[in-house]
Amino acid sequence: MTGFEIGLFSVVAILILIYAGLYIPVALGLLTPPLGIACYVIKATLADEYRITLYDIFAGAFPLAVIMLAVLILLIAFPSISLILV
């Protein structure tokens, strides 16, 4: 036994692929500055009549980034969470 849990690996791999097939670090990079490409794309596609600033878009993406980071930290700190249903 090497201590490798296949159940833990599969649950973590599935959770990493949740966000449109992107890994969580990549998804965090797409949402957070300075490389928040997804936020810049949203800003570029909005019409000027909405008057939504780039700050508003990053402020809206911040809670999602915090939740993604918290889930990743919880799974690393407590691997048994992912094995409850296995």
N, C-alpha and C positions, 0 to 999 in steps of 0.2 A: 504494500500500500504506500503510495507516494503522498497521500493527503489531498489528492486532487479530487474534487467533487464534481462529477459530470453534471449533476442537477444544478449546482450553483453556477457553473459555467454557462449552461444553456439559458438559465433565467437572466443572468447578467447580459449575455449576448443579445437576447431578445429585447431587453430594456434599452440597450445601447442603440438598437436599430429602430426604436419607436418613432423617432422624429424623421419621417420620410426617408428612411434608409441611411440617415447620417449618424455618425458616431456622436456621442454627447459632447466631447470636446470640440468637435467641428461645429456642432449646432450652437454651442456656447460662443464660439468664435464668430459665427454668422449673426449672432444677436447682440454681442457686446462690443463697445468701442475698443480699440481704434479700427478694428476690422469688421464692424457690423454691417456686412454687405447686404444682408436681408433687409435691414432697416433703411439703408440707402436706396435699395430697389423700391421699397414701399413708398418712400418719399418721392422718388422720380416718377412713379406711376400715378400719384395723386394730382388732381387738378388744383390749380392755384386758388380756386374759389373756396376750398375747405379750410384754408389758413391753418393747417396743421404743421407745426415746426418739427424739425428733426429731433429736438429735445423731447417733444411729446411722444414721438415714436419710440425713442430709446427708453423713456420712462415707462411706457406700456410694455416693453419687452423685458424690463428688469425683473418683474416678479416671476416670469417664466424661467429666466436664467437662474434665479435663486432656487426655484423648485427643482430644476434639473440638477443643479449642483448638490442640493440636499439629498435627493434620491441617490445620487452616485456615492456620496459620503456615507449614507446609511448602509448601502449595500456593501461597501468596503469595510465599514466598521463592524457590522453585524451580518455576516453572511448567512446566518440561520434564517433571517427574514425571508430570503429568497427560496428557502427549502421547506417552508411550512406546508405547502400544498403538494410537495413531491413525495 
